[in-house]
Amino acid sequence: MNAAWRAMEAADLDRVMSIAEVVHPDYPEDRAVFAERLALYPDGCAMADVFRAETSGAEADGPCIGYIVMHPGRLGVPPPLDSPLGALPEMPDCLYLHDVALLPAARGLGLGVAALERMNALAARQGFRWLALTSTPGARAFWDAQGFLPHDGGAGLAAKLASYGGGMTYMAKPVKG
């Protein structure tokens, strides 16, 4: 099975919600949160589609098996879980990974690393110096292996992470230029 990332469209939001229910049942978010991120920063939103091995990959012929949502942010200032942004921050200094979700069928296809490459390339094109994310406990080893390090943002950051639940880690990594 082959898979690749493509731009997310508003018509994909129902599938995003279906994938989120499977992958992140402990971190539910309203559909409006994803719709707002897509409207504010469409360059940071993508879907992973399946392709037959014999196709050129020009058109998906299988299901969507994952999504990624990123947006400009301020280092050390993640948005609380399940909260609208209202607007992108003024003077952003990082590209923030709001969410990446891959169904079990997508694991082992290299989509996580490809999502990170997509994130880094977008950040480099737009002049960001940092990549940032909030890691769930189960994903922490993956992000560690990708070179992300915990970022200490003090009491304010700890309060925002509390909205996600226990064991969360805010992490950052310089953009590779």
Secondary structure, DSSP 8 states (H G I E B T S, - for coil): -EEEEEE--GGGHHHHHHHHHHH-TTS---HHHHHHHHHH-GGGEEEEEEE-TTS-SSS--S-EEEEEEEEEEBTTB---TT---SS--SS--EEEEEEEEE-GGGTTTTHHHHHHHHHHHHHHHTT--EEEEEE-GGGHHHHHHTT-EE---HHHHHHHHHTT-TT-EEEEEE---
